[in-house]
Amino acid sequence: MLTFESAKFDNPSLEIIAEALKKGLKANYQEVTVEIINCPNLREWNCPSEGISGNERIIDVGGEPYMHDKQFIGTEFDYAEIAKNIGSEKSYALGAGSGAMSCLEGHCGELIINENLITSESNSIIAQVNKNKECVTKKYIEKKHGGLANIFFSDGKIGKVIKIKLKKRIGKQGSLPQAMRSALLENIIIQKNRHVALGGVFRVLHGAVKSHVQPDYEDIKHEYYDSKLMKCTKDFLQFYEPVGPKLQCYSVLWTGDPTGGDLNLRESGEHTHFHSYNNKPEAGHYHFDVTPNEIEYECYFNIAHEVFRVNNIYKELKKSK
């Protein structure tokens, strides 16, 4: 059964967001351009929709217990059904989640969500670990994901967006979404949990990143999850580096929980998955760049106005204790 909670994000102008990003990102990158433009046709980036405007909102589904607590492993959600429940039935969905094991013959994988729920066009990708611990990728046409996901929904229309161009990292923050979160937190006055959220697409034009892909459970030979803390406490993922260049990333980020913590939003405040746009078997969960001198990004982001928390497993587990 699906359960829903929701909260509104603050709704500053794109100009305020862009100025905060420009100011903050200059501390982390040598070359920074931030401007407000009409979104280019994202179909040229192999997105199944032209833009990322209209009825913009995000969802945060499930959480680590659904993925790693043995009593919940195999939990799945239908994000088309979720979209219908929140008024985003006709939308472009982009973001990051786990693959649905029932759609992967019982295997695990990192899901890169790139789906038009209006036209049923899917350019989603699944990344998996093969027997040689190599990353392998393939198309993923199902609308199910595993125990967690963060997705940005919009009407897929062309509208005003924030375009960001970055070259050469000079700061310590290797993660672009985390650098953006820091820029917003440091340069926008956030009072009474009036947090902001963004979703969008960016490319790693040059340079390389560190990534991970979830291996199959049977290949993890040690205990790594603490059910009392409801979180993973030891490494168990398959990491890859260097990965890239020519990567396309789908990112959802927020500065904090607009309820002050009641929604138990993803602890990192962001979730970003990627795939190669150069036909290489490279995809998975983006961590940070590993080539600061070479890194170059091109990004298109829009503001999300609302978050829907779907099946807040942390709240449910706390109730049962």
GIRANOR-V214167 format. One line per field, one symbol per residue. ss: DSSP state (H for helix, E for strand, C for the rest). A space follows every 10 residues. Layout:
ss->???
This chain:
ss->CCCEEEEECC CCCHHHHHHH HHHHHCCCEE EEEEEEEECC CHHHHCCCCC CCECCCEEEE EECHHHHHCC CCCCCCEEHH HHHHHCCCCC CEEEEEEEEC HHHCCCCCCE EEEEEECCCC EECCEEEEEC CCCCEEEEEC CCCEEEEEEE EEEECCECCE EEEEEEEEEC CCCCCHHHHH HHHHHHHCCC CCCCCCEEEE EEEEEECCEE EEECCCHHHC CCCCEECCCC EECCCCCEEE EEECCCEEEE EEEECCCCCC CCCCCCCCCE EEEEEECCCC CCEEEEEEEC CCCCCEEEEE EEEECEEEEE CCHHHHHHHH C
